[in-house]
Amino acid sequence: MKLILRILITAFIVVALANLLPGVAVRNYLTGIFIAIVLGIMNILVKPILILFTLPVTIITFGLFLLVINALIILMVTGLVTGFYVDGFWWALLFSLLLSFCQSILFKAFEKSKSR
């Protein structure tokens, strides 16, 4: 149940950010749910491999290169999901930053409301 709630929250944030950012487009909310699922799978399977291969650069940049990895994963998801469009690397970077920020706030808010 917790996984489904996290997917729905992420899908809501994806659709909301697509409406706010002119360089990001999502066809509809169902596409947002599919984006959330594919993004979760990519974060589980691809992100650790990318981190491992770019470990020296990540260490030299004190972890800031992880932002680039997140943007690259967003761009990979745009290639996999039809109905999701990001207009380049910088929009992907901004989208990933805002997505992570909003997820951390909303996930904590829903965890606190569940514990009461």
C-alpha positions in Angstrom: 0.0 0.0 0.0 2.9 2.3 0.8 4.4 1.7 -2.6 1.2 2.5 -4.4 0.9 5.8 -2.4 4.4 6.7 -3.3 3.8 6.1 -7.0 0.6 8.2 -6.9 2.4 11.0 -5.1 5.2 11.0 -7.5 2.8 10.9 -10.5 1.0 13.9 -9.0 4.2 15.8 -8.6 5.3 14.9 -12.2 2.1 16.2 -13.6 2.2 19.4 -11.5 5.8 20.1 -12.5 4.9 19.5 -16.1 2.2 22.2 -15.8 4.6 24.6 -14.1 7.8 24.2 -16.2 7.5 25.2 -19.9 10.3 22.7 -20.9 8.5 19.6 -19.6 5.3 18.1 -20.9 3.1 15.1 -19.8 0.2 13.9 -21.8 -2.1 13.1 -18.9 -2.2 11.7 -15.3 -2.1 8.1 -16.5 1.2 8.9 -18.3 2.3 10.5 -15.0 1.7 7.2 -13.2 3.6 5.3 -15.9 6.5 7.8 -15.6 6.6 7.3 -11.8 6.8 3.6 -12.2 9.5 3.7 -14.9 11.5 6.3 -12.9 11.4 4.1 -9.9 12.6 1.1 -11.9 15.4 3.2 -13.4 16.5 4.5 -10.0 16.7 0.9 -8.8 18.4 -0.7 -11.7 20.3 1.9 -13.7 21.3 4.6 -11.2 23.6 2.3 -9.1 25.5 1.3 -12.2 25.9 4.9 -13.3 27.1 5.9 -9.9 29.6 3.0 -9.9 31.0 4.0 -13.3 31.2 7.7 -12.4 32.5 7.3 -8.9 35.8 9.1 -9.4 34.0 12.1 -10.9 31.4 12.0 -8.1 34.2 12.0 -5.5 36.1 14.9 -7.2 32.9 17.0 -7.4 31.9 16.1 -3.8 28.8 14.4 -5.0 27.5 17.2 -7.2 27.8 14.9 -10.2 24.9 12.9 -8.8 22.7 15.8 -10.0 23.9 15.1 -13.5 23.1 11.4 -13.1 19.6 12.3 -12.0 19.1 14.5 -15.0 20.4 11.8 -17.3 17.9 9.3 -15.8 15.1 11.8 -16.5 16.2 12.0 -20.1 16.3 8.2 -20.3 12.8 8.1 -19.1 11.7 10.6 -21.7 13.0 8.1 -24.3 11.1 5.2 -22.8 7.8 6.8 -22.1 5.7 8.2 -24.9 3.7 11.2 -23.8 6.6 12.6 -21.6 8.8 15.3 -23.1 11.7 17.2 -21.6 13.3 20.0 -23.6 17.0 19.2 -22.9 19.5 18.7 -20.2 18.9 21.9 -18.2 15.1 21.3 -18.0 15.8 17.7 -16.9 18.2 18.9 -14.2 15.6 21.5 -12.9 12.8 18.9 -13.1 14.8 16.3 -11.2 15.8 18.9 -8.5 12.2 20.0 -8.0 10.9 16.4 -8.1 13.3 15.3 -5.4 12.5 18.4 -3.2 8.7 17.9 -3.6 8.9 14.2 -3.0 10.9 14.6 0.2 8.3 17.1 1.6 5.2 15.1 0.6 6.6 11.7 1.6 7.4 13.0 5.1 4.0 14.7 5.3 2.2 11.5 4.5 4.4 9.5 6.9 3.6 11.9 9.7 -0.1 11.7 9.0 0.0 7.9 9.0 1.8 7.7 12.3 -0.9 9.7 14.2 
